[in-house]
Amino acid sequence: MILRIRTQLGTWRVQDVKPEDKIGFICSRIENEHQTILTTSLSADISGTQQYDLHATVQQVGLKHGDMVYASVDETKTGVHENAQASVKRVTKSGDIVLQSYENVSNSNGFRPGMLSLRSMKKHWTLNEFIRLDEQFEFKLKAAEKAPCTLASTDKAVMSEFVGYMHSCNFQRIRIGYLYGTIDEKVKSVRADFLYEPPQQTTDVSFELLEDPMEVVGLYIYSDLHIYIYLP
């Protein structure tokens, strides 16, 4: 049998419903097929005062083929049936007439990619309803929080030499360097005094640090600052 589900976004149909199916199972099908979340159980009335028991079967609550039931859904979780097919046809280059995929139609007619058109969701829209729906896709940029470091500096000649090597490789090879310096907690500044490039084998997508004999004799200076430089 088919049940018609009336929500604030329109009327949906649940097909191949069996009399022994439980109301809770029907609710799960609605959520999966329409990628939404029900905020109430199915109800016999539009006000939701006669909600069906989730553990009762379709037959037990007296539903028949074509009956209309009511439910409320989370409007922020509006989706479409995963297997939906558009009924709009198109002619291919070879002259064949085929059905367009839902993706092709929704991309041109849908309110947003992957969503139904406004007409398919609901026949009548108020301005406030449309604004609430559209606000789901608004993203506002916020000012960044205060940075833990307000000033970073290094030796210009050292960095120029390092970047010069990357230029010679046309930036097609990774190069690893260690920066050593100091951190001033009072003014929240970082000063890199020098850069050390350990033995390494690199490509444009990977790198391998080799055994370094200078590490044994203590060339590495232990400091509060130990930064990897990664330049692809």
C-alpha positions as semicolon CSV with decimal commas, in nm:
position;residue;x (nm);y (nm);z (nm)
1;M;0,000;0,000;0,000
2;I;0,096;0,366;-0,025
3;L;0,074;0,614;0,260
4;R;0,075;0,990;0,209
5;I;0,274;1,185;0,466
6;R;0,174;1,551;0,503
7;T;0,446;1,775;0,655
8;Q;0,498;2,150;0,672
9;L;0,723;2,112;0,366
10;G;0,471;1,932;0,150
11;T;0,326;1,585;0,098
12;W;0,551;1,279;0,061
13;R;0,457;0,923;-0,037
14;V;0,584;0,606;0,125
15;Q;0,542;0,313;-0,110
16;D;0,530;-0,065;-0,055
17;V;0,400;-0,034;0,299
18;K;0,296;-0,366;0,454
19;P;0,017;-0,406;0,711
20;E;0,264;-0,561;0,957
21;D;0,508;-0,269;0,935
22;K;0,535;-0,077;1,260
23;I;0,481;0,298;1,276
24;G;0,837;0,342;1,404
25;F;0,967;0,163;1,094
26;I;0,763;0,394;0,869
27;C;0,911;0,694;1,051
28;S;1,262;0,559;0,992
29;R;1,188;0,512;0,622
30;I;1,070;0,871;0,592
31;E;1,388;1,000;0,758
32;N;1,615;0,786;0,541
33;E;1,436;0,845;0,211
34;H;1,405;1,220;0,255
35;Q;1,719;1,279;0,460
36;T;1,529;1,456;0,733
37;I;1,446;1,420;1,102
38;L;1,092;1,379;1,230
39;T;1,018;1,592;1,534
40;T;0,692;1,404;1,602
41;S;0,550;1,061;1,538
42;L;0,292;1,007;1,266
43;S;-0,045;1,151;1,361
44;A;-0,404;1,110;1,248
45;D;-0,463;1,487;1,268
46;I;-0,269;1,786;1,144
47;S;-0,237;1,932;1,496
48;G;-0,047;1,623;1,615
49;T;-0,275;1,548;1,910
50;Q;-0,357;1,194;1,787
51;Q;-0,009;1,050;1,738
52;Y;0,025;0,680;1,664
53;D;0,219;0,447;1,894
54;L;0,562;0,378;1,738
55;H;0,532;0,008;1,832
56;A;0,187;-0,037;1,675
57;T;0,154;-0,182;1,326
58;V;-0,007;-0,013;1,028
59;Q;-0,294;-0,260;1,046
60;Q;-0,346;-0,208;1,419
61;V;-0,391;0,168;1,381
62;G;-0,634;0,114;1,093
63;L;-0,437;0,275;0,809
64;K;-0,535;0,180;0,455
65;H;-0,398;0,231;0,105
66;G;-0,384;0,602;0,016
67;D;-0,451;0,729;0,369
68;M;-0,309;1,068;0,468
69;V;-0,114;1,095;0,792
70;Y;0,063;1,396;0,939
71;A;0,408;1,461;1,079
72;S;0,638;1,748;1,165
73;V;0,995;1,753;1,035
74;D;1,308;1,950;1,109
75;E;1,316;2,211;0,832
76;T;1,695;2,239;0,857
77;K;1,723;1,877;0,743
78;T;1,542;1,901;0,413
79;G;1,657;1,641;0,159
80;V;1,542;1,425;-0,125
81;H;1,494;1,059;-0,197
82;E;1,833;0,905;-0,274
83;N;1,691;0,711;-0,567
84;A;1,467;0,986;-0,701
85;Q;1,448;1,009;-1,077
86;A;1,334;1,315;-1,264
87;S;1,054;1,276;-1,514
88;V;1,211;1,529;-1,750
89;K;1,346;1,377;-2,069
90;R;1,629;1,495;-2,290
91;V;1,768;1,401;-2,629
92;T;2,126;1,276;-2,638
93;K;2,378;1,351;-2,914
94;S;2,307;1,008;-3,063
95;G;1,936;1,089;-3,090
96;D;1,819;0,871;-2,802
97;I;1,550;1,001;-2,566
98;V;1,647;0,934;-2,204
99;L;1,538;1,041;-1,858
100;Q;1,761;1,299;-1,696
101;S;1,920;1,205;-1,368
102;Y;1,790;1,377;-1,059
103;E;2,128;1,546;-1,012
104;N;2,109;1,713;-1,354
105;V;1,762;1,847;-1,292
106;S;1,819;1,956;-0,934
107;N;2,135;2,143;-1,028
108;S;1,929;2,365;-1,257
109;N;1,591;2,372;-1,080
110;G;1,671;2,287;-0,719
111;F;1,684;2,554;-0,452
112;R;2,036;2,434;-0,377
113;P;2,238;2,142;-0,523
114;G;2,093;1,818;-0,388
115;M;1,766;1,984;-0,283
116;L;1,419;1,997;-0,429
117;S;1,287;2,308;-0,597
118;L;1,086;2,545;-0,380
119;R;0,768;2,438;-0,559
120;S;0,837;2,070;-0,489
121;M;0,895;2,135;-0,119
122;K;0,589;2,348;-0,065
123;K;0,327;2,512;-0,285
124;H;0,294;2,836;-0,088
125;W;0,579;3,022;0,078
126;T;0,575;3,326;0,302
127;L;0,869;3,563;0,301
128;N;0,966;3,461;0,655
129;E;0,964;3,091;0,562
130;F;1,185;3,155;0,262
131;I;1,427;3,365;0,469
132;R;1,455;3,089;0,733
133;L;1,530;2,834;0,462
134;D;1,785;3,057;0,292
135;E;1,961;3,145;0,619
136;Q;2,078;2,784;0,649
137;F;2,330;2,858;0,374
138;E;2,466;3,187;0,508
139;F;2,815;3,179;0,651
140;K;2,956;3,478;0,834
141;L;3,325;3,540;0,885
142;K;3,428;3,626;1,239
143;A;3,736;3,810;1,351
144;A;4,018;3,579;1,453
145;E;4,096;3,541;1,821
146;K;4,403;3,716;1,956
147;A;4,711;3,544;1,816
148;P;4,952;3,378;2,064
149;C;5,238;3,536;1,865
150;T;5,222;3,899;1,752
151;L;5,564;3,921;1,585
152;A;5,788;3,670;1,406
153;S;6,123;3,756;1,252
154;T;6,425;3,579;1,104
155;D;6,753;3,653;0,931
156;K;6,673;3,782;0,584
157;A;6,993;3,651;0,423
158;V;6,941;3,301;0,564
159;M;6,584;3,279;0,439
160;S;6,679;3,423;0,100
161;E;6,940;3,148;0,058
162;F;6,691;2,881;0,158
163;V;6,421;3,012;-0,077
164;G;6,683;3,055;-0,349
165;Y;6,745;2,681;-0,341
166;M;6,375;2,622;-0,389
167;H;6,380;2,860;-0,685
168;S;6,663;2,660;-0,840
169;C;6,441;2,351;-0,820
170;N;6,146;2,546;-0,960
171;F;5,966;2,462;-0,636
172;Q;5,935;2,099;-0,756
173;R;6,124;1,950;-0,462
174;I;6,051;1,948;-0,091
175;R;6,319;2,093;0,135
176;I;6,333;2,059;0,514
177;G;6,503;2,309;0,743
178;Y;6,518;2,355;1,121
179;L;6,483;2,706;1,259
180;Y;6,647;2,780;1,593
181;G;6,591;3,090;1,798
182;T;6,413;3,234;2,097
183;I;6,063;3,313;2,219
184;D;5,987;3,626;2,419
185;E;5,681;3,548;2,629
186;K;5,642;3,908;2,748
187;V;5,588;4,064;2,409
188;K;5,478;3,735;2,249
189;S;5,739;3,747;1,976
190;V;5,952;3,483;1,801
191;R;6,302;3,537;1,670
192;A;6,468;3,272;1,448
193;D;6,848;3,323;1,460
194;F;6,963;3,059;1,213
195;L;6,846;2,769;0,996
196;Y;6,996;2,422;0,969
197;E;6,923;2,186;0,680
198;P;6,976;1,822;0,782
199;P;7,079;1,548;0,534
200;Q;6,772;1,454;0,338
201;Q;6,638;1,288;0,027
202;T;6,333;1,454;-0,118
203;T;6,103;1,449;-0,417
204;D;5,814;1,671;-0,513
205;V;5,573;1,469;-0,295
206;S;5,783;1,305;-0,020
207;F;6,090;1,347;0,194
208;E;6,318;1,131;0,410
209;L;6,552;1,264;0,678
210;L;6,881;1,071;0,677
211;E;7,115;0,988;0,962
212;D;7,297;1,304;1,062
213;P;7,654;1,269;1,196
214;M;7,646;1,634;1,311
215;E;7,376;1,551;1,560
216;V;7,620;1,333;1,755
217;V;7,879;1,606;1,798
218;G;7,619;1,847;1,924
219;L;7,553;2,075;1,629
220;Y;7,186;2,081;1,718
221;I;7,124;2,355;1,970
222;Y;6,838;2,283;2,205
223;S;6,612;2,584;2,242
224;D;6,249;2,672;2,299
225;L;6,194;2,705;1,926
226;H;6,205;2,407;1,692
227;I;6,015;2,463;1,367
228;Y;5,995;2,251;1,054
229;I;5,990;2,440;0,725
230;Y;5,793;2,262;0,457
231;L;5,811;2,415;0,109
232;P;5,666;2,201;-0,174
